[in-house]
Structure formats: structure tokens, C-alpha cells
Amino acid sequence: MAGETRRQLHWRPRSLQARQLLAASLGLLAFLALAGYALDRAFIDVASEGQRERLRNYVYAYAGDIDFLRGGEIYTSESSPDDRFLRPGSGLYAEVVLPNGYWSSPSASGPQLPDAGMLAAREEKFEGPLSMLRSDGTRGEVYRYGLGLLWSPEGRSDEEFAYTIYVMEDAGIVPRQVRVFRAALWVNLGIAGLILLLLQGLILRWSLWPLRRVESELVRVQRGQAERMGMQHPRELLPLTESINALIDSEREHLNRQRNTMSDLAHSLKTPLAVLRSRLDAGTGEAELREEVETQLQRMTDLVTYQLARAASSGHQLFAAAIEIEPHAEQIVRGLEKIYAAKGTICEFEIDSAARFHGEPGDLQELLGNLLENAFKWAKSRVLLTVTEGERAPNRRPGLVLVVEDDGPGIPEGRIADVLQRGVRGDERVQGHGIGLSIVQDIVHSYRGELQVGRSTELGGARFEVQLPPGF
């Protein structure tokens, strides 16, 4: 059973063109066979009907040519409707049956024709094939057409008599015509079939060319020579190419999301690890170090959980609980002050007690952590965090404005767009990965907010302002 299945799969055509060409070829052969059969039967019918009509015309020609003498003797002219009536054994015979005898054409001398009887006046009869014996002694067959007539001398109705004219033709004439016709028919049908098959193959190749183009484009995408499928395709193939492009875009987006998640996770873990390193280098006591390790391990656990949850979903919860901002900010700043203790940087808070963040706690930690870490990195001595309620809307929770400023060198206006890109650092001489601000920008966009970068009028350094719109 398995072997039979393998043979069937091996025999089955593997390409669409082969399938269509095979199906069309079988259909074409069936059509040509049926057409040939129909034409053959039609020719036989036409040939038979033509023979009957031909014999009938010969009979009427003899009827118009025959005359009778006073004694009832038959008289025929020397001419005949066909020269074959004058050649013995030609295959075309004429015979007139009289009440007291008969007359036959010169062609009937020699063969033994079938017996013929009298027909009633105006009676016509077509029959055959009838058996006969040719002059050479071989058996043959003829078709016969007869017409019953009545001869009456002018003014002497008492002397009228009936007679019958028969015309016979060799039965092999129609079969010979049929054989000639069949030979020509099947040769011509074969030539026409080959031409149609060739034309059919060209049409199939032309009609399947868009599929070959799709295949070629897909191979280019697989080899990395093209980023996506083209859109210049027939409308029947557009859903296919659009689906392939959507799949390609989805896979690339998924891959980029995974890469960004891993880089974001590494970037998030950098701060707790730096805190631990700074505490170890400072020679902190065992009890204090144990407390710091426990705190930073919990923070790293929260960061890993947050990043994994963020990678599993494409957005944030729509109806999230309000989160108080100051405790998260204090936790982050305590760690950063330990990392940058050598600079003696001080972070000041101006946080509205009514301001709340409506979203994921991990998102808030990422926003504050990356903005504050960037400020501590570039500040000379001061960092300012300002949090206020943002825009309000009827029957909706208020928005949020979060501003981080420092007294560092600031960011040139022409470099603002560059530093927001993933992997770009404001100064290549300063240690970092260049992804913190891009993480902030991604989170802000996921909350339909805006990130504005400029110069601080109060401290003189960089100013990062996050504006989140009112929520439901």
C-alpha cells in the first residue's frame, strides 16, 4: 500500500505548468477524438445521402432519355448521363424492367446483378447493399435506386404499360471515399492538434509567468537580495504577495523586538550591577552590603520579569492602577548617587503630590531610570526631576508631565534626532550603549505621548520632557 502511494506521488506532476498542460492536452485529445468521430459519421451520412441522390438523378436522366417505339420496343440515345454506363464492369449500371423483358446498359454486360421486380407507378425505392457477382467471378455488393413509371401512347390509353428504371452502383465507392476522407481527416486533425498543443504550451507559459516572477522575488528575499515582495502583480496574486510581505514584516518586527528586548534588559541590569560594584569597591560593611545586594537583586528580578512580560505583549494595560511616582524615583536616585558618588551629584525633586502614573510599574521605572541615569552621567553637580499633572479632559483621568534637567553641557540642537536613535551615544568617549533614550522614546510612544528634548533654562544643561495624554 505504501509502495503504491509512493508510485502515485512519483507519477503526479510536480509543477503547475505540467499539471495544466497535461489536463489541457487530455482535454484537447478528447475534443479532437470526438470531433473526428462526429465528422466521420457526418461524412458517411453525407456520402450515403449523396450516393442516393446521385443514383436518383441518373434514374431521372434515363427517364427523360428513354422512349418507346410503336411495337413497345425501348429506344435510348447513344449518349448517357455518365461515361461509366458505357464501360463494361465499371461499377455503375442501369437497367429497365419491362412487362415482357428488360434493357440494361453496356456496363451491365458481364456482371450478374441482383434480380429486380416491377414497381408501381411513381414508386421510388432505394436499397442496399445487395449481393452481386462481378465479371471476374468475385462477390460484390451494390446500392440500387428504382423508379416506377407508366408509358402511354398519345390518345391510346388502352396500350399504356408500366416499366421500372433501376440504377445500381458498386457499394465500395462510398467506403473508398470514406477511407480517403478519414486519412485526410486524421492527418489534418493531428497537425492541428500539434499546433494547438504548441500554442497551448506558449499560452500556459505566458499565463504562469507572474507565478514565476513571484517565485523569483521570493528567492531574492530568501537570499537577502531584496527586503520584500514587489506589488506589481496581477490582482489574483496580490493577496498572496501582500500576505507574504505581512509575514516578512511580522518576522522582522518580531526579531527586532527580541533583539531590542535583550538589549533593553542588559541596559536595565547595568545600573543595579553598577551599584553593587560601587559598594564592593567602597569597602561597605557586611551587613550593609548584604542589604544592598538584597535590594539590587530584587530590582533585577523585577526588571527581568518586566522585560519578559513586555516582550510577550505588544502594549500596556489599558486600565492600569494609578502609581505614585516619588517612591520609585527615590529608589532609583539612591542607587545612582552611589554609582556617581565621586561626582557628588545631587538630585532635587519637585513632584506634585496629586500626579500619578497610570500604567505598568516597569514602564515607570524604565522612564525614570533611563532619564535620571542619563542626567547623572552628564551633570556636573545638579539634577532636577519635576513631575506635574498634565492636560485634563472631561470624564478622563489627567495626563502627566515628567521633566528631567541637568547642569551638564547639554545636547546640540542638530544632534537631538541622532541621540534618540538606538545605539547612538551623545559622546563616543563616554561609556554607554546608546539605547537608554530610545527605550524612553518607545515607552512614551506606546502611551501615545511625546518626548521633547531641549536645553534647560534653569540649570543650563539638557532638558527631557515627557508628556503623557489624558487616559480613560
C-alpha positions in Angstrom: 0.0 0.0 0.0 2.8 2.4 0.9 4.7 1.5 -2.3 1.6 2.2 -4.4 1.2 5.6 -2.6 4.9 6.4 -3.4 4.4 5.5 -7.0 1.4 7.7 -7.3 3.2 10.6 -5.7 6.2 10.0 -8.0 3.9 10.0 -11.1 2.0 13.1 -10.1 3.3 16.2 -11.9 5.2 18.5 -9.6 4.7 21.8 -11.4 1.5 23.8 -12.1 2.5 24.1 -15.8 2.9 20.4 -16.2 -0.4 19.8 -14.5 -2.3 22.3 -16.6 -0.5 21.2 -19.8 -1.4 17.5 -19.1 -5.0 18.4 -18.3 -5.4 20.6 -21.3 -3.7 18.0 -23.5 -6.1 15.3 -22.4 -9.0 17.6 -23.0 -7.7 18.6 -26.4 -7.2 14.9 -27.4 -10.7 14.1 -26.2 -12.1 17.0 -28.2 -10.2 16.1 -31.3 -11.3 12.4 -31.0 -14.9 13.4 -30.6 -14.7 16.0 -33.4 -13.1 13.4 -35.7 -15.8 10.8 -34.8 -18.5 13.4 -35.4 -17.0 14.5 -38.7 -16.5 10.9 -39.8 -20.2 10.0 -39.1 -21.3 13.1 -40.8 -19.3 12.4 -43.9 -20.6 8.8 -44.0 -24.2 10.1 -43.8 -23.5 12.8 -46.4 -21.7 10.3 -48.7 -24.6 7.8 -48.4 -27.2 10.6 -49.0 -25.0 11.8 -51.9 -25.0 8.4 -53.4 -28.8 8.1 -53.1 -29.2 11.5 -54.7 -26.7 10.7 -57.4 -28.5 7.5 -58.3 -31.8 9.2 -58.3 -30.5 11.8 -60.7 -29.3 9.1 -63.0 -32.7 7.5 -62.9 -34.4 10.7 -63.9 -31.9 11.3 -66.6 -32.7 7.9 -68.1 -36.4 8.5 -67.6 -36.1 11.7 -69.8 -34.0 10.0 -72.4 -35.9 6.7 -72.9 -38.6 6.4 -75.5 -40.7 3.5 -76.9 -41.4 2.5 -80.5 -44.9 1.6 -81.7 -44.3 -2.1 -81.0 -43.3 -1.3 -77.4 -39.6 -1.7 -78.1 -37.4 0.5 -76.0 -35.3 3.2 -77.6 -32.3 5.0 -75.9 -30.0 7.6 -77.3 -26.3 6.9 -77.8 -25.4 9.4 -75.1 -25.6 8.5 -71.3 -25.6 10.5 -68.1 -22.2 9.1 -67.2 -19.4 7.5 -69.3 -19.2 4.6 -66.9 -22.6 3.3 -68.1 -20.8 2.6 -71.4 -17.9 0.7 -69.9 -18.5 -3.0 -69.0 -17.9 -3.7 -65.3 -17.4 -0.1 -64.5 -19.3 -0.3 -61.3 -22.3 1.9 -62.4 -25.2 0.0 -64.1 -28.6 0.9 -65.5 -31.5 -1.5 -66.1 -35.0 -1.0 -67.3 -37.6 -3.7 -66.4 -40.4 -4.0 -68.9 -43.6 -6.2 -68.7 -42.2 -8.5 -71.3 -38.5 -8.1 -71.0 -35.7 -5.7 -69.8 -33.0 -3.4 -71.0 -29.5 -2.9 -69.5 -26.7 -0.5 -70.1 -23.4 -1.7 -71.7 -21.8 -1.6 -68.3 -24.1 -4.4 -67.1 -22.8 -6.9 -69.6 -20.8 -9.5 -67.7 -21.7 -9.0 -64.0 -24.7 -10.8 -62.6 -26.8 -8.1 -61.0 -29.5 -8.8 -58.4 -33.0 -9.6 -59.7 -35.2 -6.6 -60.0 -39.0 -6.5 -60.0 -41.6 -4.0 -61.2 -42.5 -1.0 -59.1 -45.9 0.7 -59.0 -46.2 4.0 -60.9 -44.3 6.8 -59.2 -43.0 4.5 -56.6 -39.3 5.1 -55.6 -37.1 2.6 -53.8 -33.5 2.9 -52.5 -32.0 -0.3 -51.2 -28.7 -2.0 -50.5 -26.2 -3.2 -50.2 -27.3 -6.1 -52.4 -25.2 -9.1 -53.4 -23.9 -9.4 -57.0 -21.3 -11.4 -58.9 -18.6 -9.5 -60.8 -17.3 -10.4 -64.2 -14.2 -11.9 -62.7 -16.3 -14.2 -60.5 -15.7 -12.3 -57.2 -18.6 -11.4 -54.9 -19.6 -7.8 -54.6 -22.3 -5.5 -53.4 -24.3 -2.7 -55.0 -26.7 0.0 -53.9 -29.8 0.3 -56.1 -32.3 3.0 -56.7 -35.6 2.3 -58.6 -38.4 4.4 -60.0 -41.7 3.0 -61.3 -43.1 4.8 -64.4 -46.1 4.5 -66.7 -45.8 4.9 -70.5 -48.9 5.7 -72.6 -49.0 6.5 -76.3 -50.8 9.7 -77.2 -54.6 9.1 -77.4 -54.2 5.4 -76.9 -54.7 4.8 -73.2 -55.6 1.2 -73.8 -52.0 0.5 -74.9 -50.2 2.0 -71.8 -47.9 -0.1 -69.7 -45.7 0.2 -66.7 -42.0 -0.1 -66.5 -39.3 0.5 -63.9 -35.8 2.1 -64.2 -33.0 0.9 -61.9 -29.6 2.4 -61.5 -27.0 0.5 -59.4 -23.6 1.5 -58.1 -20.8 -0.5 -56.6 -21.1 -0.4 -52.8 -17.3 0.0 -52.5 -17.4 3.5 -53.8 -18.6 5.1 -50.6 -16.2 3.1 -48.4 -13.3 4.2 -50.6 -14.4 7.8 -50.3 -14.7 7.3 -46.5 -11.2 5.8 -46.3 -9.8 8.7 -48.3 -11.7 11.2 -46.1 -10.6 9.5 -42.9 -6.9 9.5 -43.9 -7.1 13.2 -44.7 -9.2 14.0 -41.6 -6.9 12.3 -39.1 -3.8 13.7 -40.7 -5.2 17.2 -40.6 -6.5 16.8 -37.1 -3.2 15.5 -35.9 -1.4 18.5 -37.4 -4.0 20.8 -35.9 -3.6 19.1 -32.5 0.2 19.5 -32.6 -0.2 23.2 -33.4 -2.8 23.7 -30.7 -0.6 21.8 -28.1 2.3 24.1 -29.0 0.1 27.2 -28.8 -1.3 25.9 -25.6 2.1 25.5 -24.1 3.1 29.0 -25.1 -0.2 30.4 -23.6 0.3 28.4 -20.4 3.9 29.7 -20.1 2.7 33.3 -20.6 -0.1 32.9 -18.2 2.1 31.4 -15.5 4.8 34.0 -15.9 3.5 36.1 -13.0 3.9 33.0 -10.7 7.5 32.5 -11.9 8.1 36.2 -11.1 6.6 35.7 -7.6 8.9 32.7 -7.1 11.9 34.7 -8.3 11.1 37.5 -6.0 10.7 35.1 -3.1 14.1 33.5 -3.8 15.6 37.0 -3.8 14.0 37.7 -0.4 15.3 34.4 0.9 18.8 35.2 -0.3 18.7 38.7 1.2 18.9 40.4 -2.2 15.5 42.1 -1.6 13.7 43.1 1.6 10.1 42.3 0.5 7.9 41.2 -2.4 7.0 43.7 -5.2 3.5 44.9 -5.6 3.3 44.9 -9.4 1.4 41.6 -9.7 -2.0 40.5 -11.2 -4.8 41.2 -8.8 -5.3 37.4 -8.3 -1.8 37.2 -6.8 -1.9 40.4 -4.8 -3.4 38.7 -1.7 -0.6 36.2 -1.8 2.2 38.7 -2.1 0.6 41.0 0.5 0.4 38.1 2.9 4.0 37.2 2.3 5.1 40.8 2.8 3.0 40.9 6.0 4.7 37.7 7.2 8.1 39.1 6.4 7.4 42.3 8.2 6.0 40.4 11.1 9.0 38.2 11.4 11.4 41.1 11.1 9.4 43.1 13.7 9.4 40.1 16.0 13.2 39.6 15.5 13.8 43.3 16.1 11.6 43.2 19.2 13.6 40.3 20.6 16.9 42.0 19.9 15.6 45.2 21.5 14.3 43.3 24.5 17.6 41.7 25.1 19.5 45.0 24.7 16.9 46.7 26.9 17.3 44.0 29.6 21.1 44.3 29.5 20.8 48.1 29.7 18.3 47.8 32.6 20.5 45.4 34.6 23.6 47.7 34.1 22.5 50.1 36.9 21.9 47.5 39.7 25.2 45.8 38.8 27.0 49.2 38.8 25.5 49.9 42.3 26.8 46.5 43.6 30.2 47.2 42.0 30.4 50.6 43.6 29.5 49.2 47.0 32.1 46.5 46.8 34.8 49.0 45.7 33.8 51.3 48.6 34.5 48.5 51.1 31.0 48.5 52.6 30.4 46.5 55.7 28.9 43.1 55.5 25.5 43.9 56.9 25.1 47.0 54.8 26.4 45.1 51.7 24.0 42.2 52.3 21.1 44.7 52.5 22.2 46.4 49.3 22.7 43.1 47.5 19.2 42.0 48.5 17.7 45.3 47.3 19.5 45.2 43.9 18.7 41.5 43.4 15.0 42.3 43.9 15.3 45.1 41.5 17.0 42.9 38.9 14.3 40.3 39.4 11.6 42.9 38.8 13.5 44.2 35.7 13.8 40.7 34.2 10.1 40.0 34.9 9.1 43.3 33.4 11.2 42.9 30.2 9.9 39.3 29.6 6.3 40.5 30.1 6.9 43.4 27.7 8.4 41.0 25.1 5.3 38.8 25.4 2.9 41.6 24.8 2.8 44.4 22.2 1.5 47.1 24.6 0.4 48.0 28.1 -2.7 47.5 30.0 -5.5 50.0 29.1 -7.0 50.3 32.6 -3.9 50.3 34.9 -3.9 51.3 38.6 -2.5 54.7 39.5 1.1 54.6 40.6 2.7 57.1 43.0 5.9 58.4 41.4 8.1 59.6 44.3 8.9 56.2 45.9 10.1 54.8 42.6 12.1 58.0 41.9 13.8 57.9 45.4 14.8 54.2 44.9 16.4 54.9 41.6 18.2 58.1 42.7 19.6 56.3 45.8 21.3 53.8 43.5 22.5 56.4 41.1 24.0 58.5 43.9 26.0 55.5 45.0 27.3 54.9 41.4 28.2 58.6 40.8 29.3 59.3 44.4 32.7 60.5 43.2 31.0 63.4 41.3 28.9 64.4 44.3 25.8 64.9 42.1 22.6 66.0 43.9 19.1 65.2 42.6 16.3 67.5 43.6 12.6 66.6 43.4 9.6 68.9 42.5 6.8 66.3 42.4 3.2 67.2 42.6 1.5 65.1 45.2 -1.5 64.6 43.0 0.4 63.4 40.0 0.1 59.7 39.2 1.4 57.4 36.5 -1.3 55.2 35.0 0.5 52.2 33.5 2.9 49.4 34.2 5.3 49.8 37.1 8.1 48.6 35.0 7.4 51.3 32.4 7.7 53.9 35.0 10.9 52.5 36.3 12.4 52.4 32.8 11.3 56.0 32.1 12.7 57.4 35.4 15.8 55.1 35.4 17.0 55.9 31.9 16.3 59.7 32.1 17.8 60.1 35.5 20.8 57.9 34.7 21.4 60.0 31.6 21.2 63.1 33.6 23.6 61.8 36.3 26.0 60.7 33.6 26.3 64.2 32.1 25.5 66.5 35.1 28.3 68.5 36.8 26.6 68.5 40.2 22.8 69.0 39.9 19.9 67.1 38.5 16.2 68.2 38.8 13.2 66.0 38.5 9.9 67.8 38.1 6.5 65.9 37.9 3.2 67.6 37.5 -0.3 66.7 36.3 -0.7 67.2 32.5 -3.6 68.1 30.3 -7.1 67.4 31.6 -10.2 66.2 29.7 -13.8 65.8 30.8 -14.5 62.4 32.4 -11.0 61.3 31.8 -8.0 60.9 34.2 -5.4 63.7 33.9 -2.3 63.4 31.9 1.3 63.5 33.2 4.3 65.8 32.6 7.7 64.4 33.7 10.8 66.6 33.3 14.4 65.8 34.0 17.1 68.5 33.8 20.8 68.7 34.5 23.6 71.2 34.6 25.8 69.4 32.1 26.9 70.5 28.6 23.5 69.9 27.1 22.8 68.5 23.6 23.3 70.5 20.4 20.1 71.0 18.5 21.5 69.3 15.5 22.3 66.1 17.5 18.9 65.7 19.2 17.5 63.4 16.5 20.7 61.3 16.5 20.9 60.6 20.2 17.3 59.3 20.3 18.2 56.6 17.9 19.0 53.1 19.3 22.8 52.5 19.6 23.8 56.2 19.1 25.7 57.9 22.0 25.9 61.6 22.6 29.6 61.4 23.0 31.6 58.3 21.9 34.2 59.0 24.6 31.6 58.4 27.3 30.9 54.8 28.3 27.5 53.5 27.4 25.4 51.6 24.9 23.3 54.4 23.4 19.9 52.7 23.9 18.5 54.3 27.1 16.9 57.3 25.4 15.5 55.0 22.6 13.9 52.9 25.3 12.3 56.0 26.8 11.0 57.0 23.4 9.5 53.6 22.7 7.7 53.6 26.0 6.4 57.2 25.5 5.1 56.3 22.1 3.3 53.2 23.4 1.4 55.5 25.7 0.6 57.9 22.8 2.8 60.5 24.5 5.6 62.9 23.3 9.2 63.2 24.2 10.7 66.7 23.8 14.5 67.4 24.1 15.9 70.8 24.6 18.1 73.0 26.8 17.2 73.7 30.5 16.7 77.4 31.2 17.1 76.8 34.9 20.2 74.6 35.0 21.7 75.2 31.6 22.1 71.6 30.6 19.9 69.1 28.8 16.1 69.0 29.4 14.0 66.0 28.7 10.2 66.4 28.9 7.8 63.5 28.7 4.1 64.4 28.1 1.5 61.7 28.5 -2.1 62.4 27.3 -5.2 62.0 29.5 -6.4 58.4 29.8 -9.7 56.7 30.1 
